[in-house]
Amino acid sequence: MELPLKYLGMIVGGNPRRERFWIPIIEKIKLHLSSWKGKLLSMVVRMCLVKSMINVLPLFYLSLYKAPVPLCQQIRKIHEGKKIAWVGWDKICRPEGEGGLGIRVIGKFNYALIAKWK
């Protein structure tokens, strides 16, 4: 076998500091969000979909590898799209009890997942 190889859906033996290592995750997020971005879904359904894609899909990668800062920004931009942002990202990432939408900040979430291994 050659490195990098795919094991249980994860790339093993690649360099997580390179952008091409993270391309499968970015493509999966884009794939899942683009197929549901229609105007037929209500805002609540769209937020549930975004939260599940941003919070759950990259979970395995983020728990093992430190994500580069440009990757975190790229994931955030997938959600924002090309529309005008009516609310700042910092307000969206607040917990629901504080008036936010409960979307996790990817960089901090990644740091917390890696810290649990220490």
Secondary structure, 3 states (H helix, E strand, C coil): CCCCEEECCEEECCCCCCHHHHHHHHHHHHHHHHCCCCCCCCHHHHHHHHHHHHHCCCHHHHHHCCCCHHHHHHHHHHHHCCCCCCCCHHHHCCCHHHCCCCCCCHHHHHHHHHHCCC
